[in-house]
Amino acid sequence: MINPQITEALKDRIQIVPSQDKSIYLVGPIRLPVNLDGETVIFQWYCWLRCDNMPGAECGNPNIDHASIIEMLSSSNLAEAQQSSVLVYGDFKGSPDALIRMHSICHTGDIFGSKRCDCGYQLKQSMKMIAAHGTGALFYLANHEGRGIGLFSKAMAYVLQEQGLDTVEANLELGFEDDMRNYDDAIAVLNQLRQLPVTLITNNPRKLEALKRSGAGVSGRIPLWGDISEFNEKYLKTKVDRSGHLGSGPMTNTMTE
């Protein structure tokens, strides 16, 4: 029997978000103080979980059985799966101008600080940009590792890259598409949190197109290049030449020299 005080504490912090023929549990907001270059910045953290075969998961069902959610947690092995997050800053719902970043998880770059890519730099830089702007949201997409092929497959792709293949060739040789990522759930969560237009921080036109196809309001795009070095120059050049990423300023000059 679940303690009624526990369900009462959770009742206003869990939402069901429709996403195509499924639904999403969205938990939050949760106050999250974050260290950005020695300065403490307060974000509001949400986490979401796709609701396949879970209590109240029927698409469009407005009712949430909080007790059943708690009961299923310990038997669901959620630590073996991946859940996505969004960090919200400022008046994200009501501000007329907000920045967002759809950031794909990068275990090596975000956690270990690998310089084989620019992901760790993009993660921290986009958070700084959102905080400096005054309002926005960083969507941290947990099932996007290696452009959607998963961490173990990404490790094998790295082995192939050490043999001379570029990042696109390695994914293709392992039987994947160049980019396997899907943004539907993230866009559903975005629409739950904000109805006004957003400015997207990205170099990737596929992210921009996904937002526009969904009907979400997009008022513009801000490029995000940086931390270019001998270790990731080929990787970044492949992004521009093979994956269609949009170069800008010093990045364009560097990649065309």
GINOR-V73927 format. One record per run of one state. SS is the DSSP state (hx for helix, st for strand, lp for the rest). FROM is the first residue (numbers start at 1). LEN is the number of residues. Records with the same first field share a line. If there is no record, write none. Layout:
SS = FROM-LEN ; FROM-LEN
This chain:
lp = 1-3 ; 11-3 ; 20-2 ; 37-2 ; 51-15 ; 74-4 ; 81-3 ; 90-9 ; 105-2 ; 112-7 ; 134-2 ; 142-3 ; 149-2 ; 163-4 ; 174-10 ; 194-4 ; 202-3 ; 215-3 ; 223-10 ; 242-8 ; 257-1
hx = 4-7 ; 66-8 ; 78-3 ; 107-5 ; 119-15 ; 145-4 ; 151-12 ; 167-7 ; 184-10 ; 205-10 ; 233-9 ; 250-7
st = 14-6 ; 22-15 ; 39-12 ; 84-6 ; 99-6 ; 136-6 ; 198-4 ; 218-5
